[in-house]
């Protein structure tokens, strides 16, 4: 009798631990593949006013038209020269609560993929934290890392790498 109880109990435990979720919803993060070129997960949120942005965000004369914060090599500290830019965007978000911002952290091609994803996240988080401290609401801000997957400059020298070490700020309707 004991010989039958133990295998039957094990069979029930294994069946109970099935990894097939109930219901059809399997909404998890997609797995990226480097095969066949860069693959980047797309993050979307609802647009504002049909996706149209106010002129102040696109006017080249406005500081708000600038959307990139550049970082030093192997650093995620917002440099003094970009603090006014981040402050201006935080003020805009504080005064326009209906807008959301996606902050994309980027790196140059040096370093492992895992290291670059972590560094890109730290860069995006540094900008997000600064904006939150300046009054933007947490629910207006989302920080993601693209690592080395979205270079601004495809080159392989210091000038190209400097352009790729950045955090990009995108408003709802732009992503």
N, C-alpha and C positions, 0 to 999 in steps of 0.2 A: 504494500500500500504506500509506504514512504517513497518507494522508487517512482511511483506515478505522481505523487503530490508535488515533489520538488520540480520535475520538468514541467508540469502543468502550471505551477506558480511562476516559473521563469518565463514561460510562453505568454502568460497574462501580463507580466511586467514589461516584456519587450513590446507587446502590442500596445500597451498603454503609453509607452514612450515614443510612439510614432512621431516623426517630424513633419508629417503632412498637416498644415494648418487647416482648421475648420473654416469654411467659407472660402471664397475665391480671392480675397484681397491679400495680395502679397506686395504691399507698397514699401519696399525698402530702397536703399540707395543702390544705384547701378554700379556694377563693377567695371572699372576702366581697363582697357587693353591698349598696350603700346603697339600691337601688331597692326600694320597697315597705316601707321601715322598716328598723330595725336587724337585722343578721344577725351572730350571734356563733358562732364555732366552739366546739364542746363538747369538753372534754378529759375523758377518763375513765380511771380506774384501778380495779383490783380493790378491792372493799370489804373491811372488816375485820369479822369476826363477823356476817355477814349485814347489814352496814350500820349496826348499832346502835353508838352512841357511849357511852362511859362517862359517868356522871352528872356528873362533875366538868367535862366539856366543855360541858354544857348548863345547869348550875346557875347561875342569875342572880347568886348570891352569890360565885361563883368568878371570878377574873380570867380564867380560860380560856374563859369564855362570851363574852368580848369578842373580836371577830375582825377589827376594822378598825383600821388605822393611818392617820391623816390627815396630809396633807402641806401645806406652804405653797405658794402660787402659784408655778408654774414651778420647783419644787424636788423633789428625790428624796432628801433627807436625812431620816433618821428622827429626829424631834424627841425631845428629852429626856423629854417627858411620856409617850412610848410605849415607851421602852426597857424598862421593867419588864414591860410586856405581852409584848413580843417575847421577853424573857428567860424569862418563865413558859412560853410556848409551846415555846421551844427546850428547856427543861428537861423538859417533858412528852414531847417527841419523843425526847430522850435516854434517858428511863426507859421508853419504850414504843416500841421499835424496829419493831414491826409496823405502826405508823401511818405514813401518808404525808400530806403536806400540799401543796395547790395554793395558790399565792399569786397572786392576780389583781391586777394593777396597773391603776388607773383614773385618768382625768383628767376635768376639766370640759370643756364644749363649746367653749371658746375654743381657737384654734390649728387648724392644718390636721390632717387625718386622720392623715397620716404622722407629723407632729410628736407628736401625742397618743399614737399607738401606741408611738413610741420612748420618750416620757416615762413612759408606763404600764409599759413593760418595765424602765426604770431604777428605778422605784419598787418593783416586784416583786423585782428583783434585789437592791436595797438591803436589803430585809427578809430575803431568802434568805441573803445573805452574812452578815448579823448573826447569824442562827440557826446557820449553819454554824460561825461562829467561836465560838459558845457551846456547840457539841457535837453539834448535830443532824447526821446523816449527809447527804451530798449526794444519795444515792439516795432519801432520804425527802422531798426538797424539789423542787418544780417551780414555776418562775416563768413566768407568761404575762402578756401585756398585752391588756387589753380596750379600751384607749384611752377614748374617750368613749361607747362603745357600751352600757354598762350603768350608767346614772346611778342613784344612790340617790334623788336629788331631781330632778324634771323641770323645776324652775323655771329662771329665767334671770337671777338676781341673785347677789350675793356669798354670801348665806346658802346658796343651793342649790349654787353652785360649790364652796364649802368642804366640803359633804357628799360631793361627787363626786370630790374629790382625795384618793384613798385607795388602800390596799392591803388586800384582803380575804384572810383566811387560812381555808381550808376543809380539813377533814380527810377522809380516805378515808371513803366512805359519804355524804358531803355533796355530792359532785360526780360 
